[in-house]
């Protein structure tokens, strides 16, 4: 008779090794999910389902704790649903093993969306390499949990970068949402994770700071930086637009700058007096 216990890390860590043979335990929360314990102490998850008119089918998953309880429950639910619909459990297991990694999903996101439709595609790629590739890149999508992402967000926050943590979380959520759109995954584990509060900047130059500021700006030896700052101040345009500014976009007769692409994806005429 199989013992029924609630699969928690503490409970599974405490399971004793049998004196002989193997001991088997059933998860109280997921019917069909079992764990076998050998004399050597090895603990292995499996899914067992009795098919009507046939023998019980067993699909071995992986060892604990290399496979977490949440991962085992998730895979068990998929396998049991497929078997209930007449699927072959061996084929289901092969499909799970061939599941995309987060690196695969991000590559699809980058090529099919970010680099095609976003101006910040390269920034997304840099954030992935800096914050996501190492902890998540090689993981199967079904193995990435909300708790894991919450901890990642917390660790970036604790390092003194709460705003960056929010941007990384937003990127993760966008990647999973596009994955759902592309039919590469079914869920977004970033949902309902609380972001850090952000405060807008409210620093302005005081009247007694204006003269020293403009004096220092005019004395800037790097003419490129000086001109860039002057153009930004005069036009009030976004940094990316000023950096991409072309002579062909300037109409010196009526003093306008034709910005070909704004943040909203539309062109815009900026009336200035720099001409």
N, C-alpha and C positions, 0 to 999 in steps of 0.2 A: 504494500500500500504506500502510495506517495504521500509524504508529509506536505501539508499546505502551510506556507509562511508568506508574510509580506516581504517582498524583495526590497530590502534597503541595504545600503553599503555595510552598515553595522551588522545586520543579520547575516549577510553573506560572508563577511569577514570572519564571523564567529562560527560558521559551520564546521563541525569536526570531521576529520578524515575517518572513514570507516575502517574497522579492523581487517576487513576483507571485502573484495568485490567493489561495488559502487553504491553510493547512496544517492537518491534522487528526491528533489524537492520541487513543488509546484508553486508558482507565483499566485498569491491570493487576488491580485488585481487583473492579471491577464491570463484567461483560460488557455491552456495549451503551452504556455511558456514554462519551461522547466530548467533546472540546473542540476548537473550530475557532479558528484564529488568522488574522486578516486582515492585510493590508499596513499598516494603521494601528495595529496592535497590539491591537485588540479581541479578547477571548477569550470565547467563548460556549459554554456547556454544551448538549449535546443528547443525546437517547436514540435509538438506531437499533436497530431490530429487524426481521429478515427474517421475513416471514410465509410459511408454506408455500404454494407455488404462486403467490406474488405478489411484488411489488417490496418492497424494504426500506422500512419506515415510519420517518420521522424526526419526533421531537417536540422542538422547541427549548425549552429551559428558561429560562435567564437568563445574564447575564454574570458572569464572574469578575472581581474578588473580591466584587462585591455579593452574589452567591450563594456561600456557602462550599462547600468540597468535600464536607463531611458532608451538607449540605442537598441537594446535587446527587445524591449517592449514595442518599440516602433517597428522593427523588422518583423517581429512576431505578428503584429496586427496586419501587416501587408501580406505575409505568407498565408495566414489563416483566411483572409478575405479572398485571396486568389484560389486557394484550395476549395473554399466554399462555392466558388463560381466555376469549378471544374478544371482549374489550372493545374499544371504539373509542378509539384513543389520543387523538384530539382531545377526546372527552368526558372522558377521564381527566384531561387537562391542565386543562380547564375546572373540574373538580371540585377540583383542587388549588388553583387560583386562588381558588376560592370557599371555601376552608378557613377555619374559625374562627380568629380571633385570640385571644390570651390574654385580652384585655379581654372578648371575647364569652364565653369560658369562665368567667371570674371572675364576670361578671354572672349567668350561669346558676347558678353555685355559691352566690352571695349570695341570689338570689331563691328558689331551690328547696331550699336547705339551711341556710345560715348564719343568715339572718334568721328562718327558720321554726323551726329545731330547736336553735339555739345561743344562749346568753345573751351570747356574745362576738361576735355578728354585726357590730355596729358597730365593734368593735375590729379585726376582720378587714378591714373596709372601710377603716379608717384606715391600717392597715399596708399595704394595697394601694396607696393613694394616696401614701403616704410613700416606700415602698421598691420597689414593683413596677410601677406604672403607667408610669413613664418608660422603664425599660430593657426591659420585656417587653410592655407593653400592646398595641402595634401589631403585634407579631410573630405570624406564623402559628404554629400549634401545632407543626407538623412542623419548624419552624426553631429551636425552643428546645431546646438541647442540655444534656446533663449538665455538660459543661465550663463552659458559660455560667452555669449556676446555681451551680456550685462557685465560680466567680470572684465572683459576686454575694455569696454567703455569706462569702467571704473578705474582700471589700471592706467589708462591714458590720462584720465582726470587727475588721479593721484600724483602723476608725474609733473603736474603743474600746467596742464594744457586742457582745461575744460572745454574751450571752444573747439579745439582740434578734435577732441573726443566726440563732440556733437557732429562734426563734419564727417568723421569716419563712420559713425553710426548711420548718418543720412546716406552715405555712399553704400554701405552694406544693404540698407533697406532698398535702395534703388536697384542694386544688382539683383536681389532676390525678386523684386517686383518684375523686372524685365525677364528674369528666368521663368516666372509664371506666365508672362505674356508669350515667351518663346516656346512654351510647353517643355521646359527643361527641368522644372521643379514644380511642386504643388503648394508649398507653404512659404511664408516669410517669418522667420524666427525673430525678426527685429520688432514686430508689432508690439505696441504698448510698453516699450522700454522707455523709461523716463529720461528726458534730456536734461542737461545742466542748464540752469538759468543763465542767461546772457544779458549783460548790461551794455547799452549803446554808449558810444563815446560822446562826451559833451565838452571837450576841450576846445576853446577858442582863444585866438590871440587877443590879449587886452590892448587897449588903445596905446599904451606906452611901449608895447612890444612890436608894433607895426613897423616903425622906422628902423629899429635894429634888424628886424627880420628881412626887410626888403634891401637894406644895405648889404647884409650878408649874402643874400641871394644874388645881387648884382655883382658881388665880388667873387662868386663861385668860379674857380679856375676851370672846371670841367664845363665847357659850353653846352654839351649835350644835355647834362643833368639840369643846368640852369634853364635852358630853353624848354625842356620838358616840364619843369615845375611852373614856369611862367605860363605855358600853354594850358596846363591843367587848371591853374588859378583863373585864367581869363575865360576859358570855355566852360569850366565846371563839368567836363566830360569824364567818363570812366577811364581808369588807367589803361585798360586794354585798347580802348578806342584811340586814345592819344598816342599810344605806342605804335599803333598800326596806321597812323595818319599819313596820307600821301598828298603830294603837291597837286595832283590831278583832282583832288576832292575840294580844293579851295577856289572859291570864286572871289577874286580880288575886286571886282566891280561893285558888287552889292554886299561884300563882307560876310559871306556865308560859308559854312563848312558842311559839305554833304557827307554825313556819316553813313556809310553803306550798310552797316549791320549793327544794330543796337542789341542790348540784352534781350529785348522782346522779339528779336529776329526780324525787325523791320528797319528800313532806312529812316534817316531823320536829318532835317536841315537845322544847323545850329547857327544862329545869328550872333555875330560877335563884332567887336570894334578893333580887332587886332590888325585889320587890314589898313 
